[in-house]
Amino acid sequence: MNTYLQFAAIKFRNNMAYRFEYVMGILSTLLSFVVYWSIYRALYGTEEVVDGVTFSMVATNFIISLGLNNAFAKNEMFLQDKIKQGTIANELLKPVNFKLRMLFEDFGEGLFRVIFNFLPTVIIAMFFAELQAPSGTLNMMLCIISAILGYIVLWLISFIVQSWSFWLFSVWGLITIKNVFVNILAGAFIPMWFMPAWLRDFIKFTPFDSIYFTPVQIYLGELNGYEIVINFARQIFWILILYALSELFWRRGIKKLVVQGG
Amino acid sequence: MSQTIIDVRNICKTFKIHKRGTGFKGAVSNVFHPRYEYKKAVNDISFNIREGEMVGFIGPNGAGKSTTVKMLSGILYPDSGSINVAGYIPHRQRKQYVANIGVVFGQKSQISWDLSPLDSYELIRHIYKIPPTLYKQNLERFTELLDMGGFINQPVRQLSLGQRMRADIAASLLHSPKIVFFDEPTIGIDVVGKDKIRKFIKTLNQTDNITMIFTTHDMQDIEKTCDRLIIIDDGKKLYDGSLEGVKRNYVSSRIIEVELEDSHTEFDIPNVTISDANNSKMKKIISFDAEKVSINYVMSELINNHSVRDISIKEPEIDAIIRDIYEGRIVMR
C-alpha cells in the first residue's frame, strides 16, 4: 500500500510546483459557485422554499458537488496520452497494479484540489451564502464514506471510457460526452430535487446518482438509517459491476496493445 | 557452462497498420473506408541466452528488434510461440516478472520530467521495495560510475540528453535486476557519452554477472560490449553467433590498398576490381573475393609486375558487412 501512497504523494508534490495554478484554481472554483448561487438566487426570488427545498439546501448541494468535483479532478487523458506516446511501455515495466497506481495518482491530485482549491472556496463562500451545517457528526462521517464510494464509481466510469483508447487511440470526444452525462445525471448542474419524476426514476437505475447525490442527501440528513444502508448497497453494487467491466476492458486492451514509436 | 535464462521459441507478432490516404480526400475516405494492412513485425524467431551473457541485437529500423524486446519484457503479447525468462512467462506474469528485470528504452524516459532524478529514484525505491542498504549502495555506485553527481538534484527537463540517459539507465538498475534489456540506449548521444554508457554496461555485466540484451544501430556499441550478436531483419533472425564469426564466415571480400611508384601503370588481374583512390593517382584500391582469388595470387601479381611503394590489406569494416547483409548482398548461410 505504501508504494501506492507514494504515487499520490508525488502527484501532490508535482501540483505544489505550480503556485499560480492553485491561485487560479481557487478563483475558478469560487466563480462556479457564485454563478450557480446567483442563478438559483434569482430563480428563488423572494421565496425561501420551492417544492419543499430551501435555498440553503440548494446552495449546500452546489458547494458539496463542487467539493466532490474538485476531489474527482483527474487527468482523464492519462491512458490516452500514455498509449499515444508509447510511454505505456514504461508503466507496464513497473511491478505495480496499473489501475491502482492510476487511482492513487488521481487521489493525490484530488486531495490537493480539496485542500488548496475547495477549502478556501468554502471559507470565502461562508461570508455571503447561507450554507447548512452537517446534520450531525455521524452523518458527516457517513457522508465522507459515501463520497469515497461515489469517487470510486466515478473513477471506474472514467477508467472504462479511457480504456477505449486501446482501440480508438483518441477518446477526448467520448470523455467530453461522458462528462456531460455525468454532470447532468449526477445532479452537478441541476439538483436532483428539481428533476422531473420520470428522469429521477430513470437515474435510480443508473450509477450516476450514487456519485454526488447520495453524499449530499446524507450530509443534509434527508435519509434515514435504512435508506442510508440501501444507498451504500447501491454504491457497492455499482462499484462491483463497473470494476468487472473495467477489468474486462483493461485485459482485452492490454492484449492488443500497440506500443507506438521506437 | 551457465544455465539458460532466456528461452524464446518461434515467436511471431503481427501488427495491424492503418493505411491512411493523403490530403483532405484521403482523410475523408479514411473515415468511411478505413483500410488496414498487416505487417509481420516478428516472424518465427527463436533463441536461447545463458545467464551472464551479453547479447547484441542489431537490425535496420523496423526489423523487429524493439518488438522482440517488448515481448521479452512482458509489455506485448506474442501472437504465437513461447517465451520463458528466468522461469516466468513475461506477458502472463507481468507484475511478478518485471520486478526481476530492468529495461531501458532510449526513446522513452521513465523518470519524471518535473522531478529530479533523485526524486524519481525515491519513487522507484518504493515501487520495487528496495531494501535501504541495497538502495544506498546501488545509488552511490551508479552515481560514481555514471558520473551523475553534478546533476542528480536537477529537474530532468534541464538535463542534456546524455545526462538524462545516464539517469534513466541508473533508474532501471536500482533494484539490482538479474536481467537487463537495453533498447537503443545510445541513440542520439555524443561519442563521450556513448563511451561512458558502454563502459558502465560492460562493467556491470562482468562484475555482477547480469544477463543483458542490447539493441542498437551502432556497431561500435556491439564491438565494445557484446560477445554475441543476433542480427534481425524483416522479422527474421539472420545470424546468431560471435562478432568474429560474422567476419570469418560471411565475409570473404578483401581490400588491398597499394601505392605505386609510377602512376601510369596499367593493371589487369582477372576477377579483381581495381579503382583509383580519391586522394592520389598513385594509389589504387583493389578489391576481390578471397574465395575466388587467393590473396597470395593477387599479391604476387602486384609485386612481380609493378614497383610497389606501400601496400596494406584491409578487412572490411563491420559496418560495411552489416550494410551488405541488410541490403542482401551477403546471403546468410
Interface residues (C-beta under 8 A of the other chain):
Chain A: N2 T3 Q6 F7 I10 N14 A17 Q85 G86 T87 I88 A89 N90 L92 L93 K94 P95 V96 N97 I254 K255 L257 V258 V259 G261 G262
Chain B: F15 S66 K70 S73 G74 I75 L76 Y77 R94 K95 Q96 V98 A99 I101 V103 F105 G106 Q107 K108 S109 Q110 S112 D114 L115 D119 E122 L123 H126 I127 Y128 K129 D183 E184
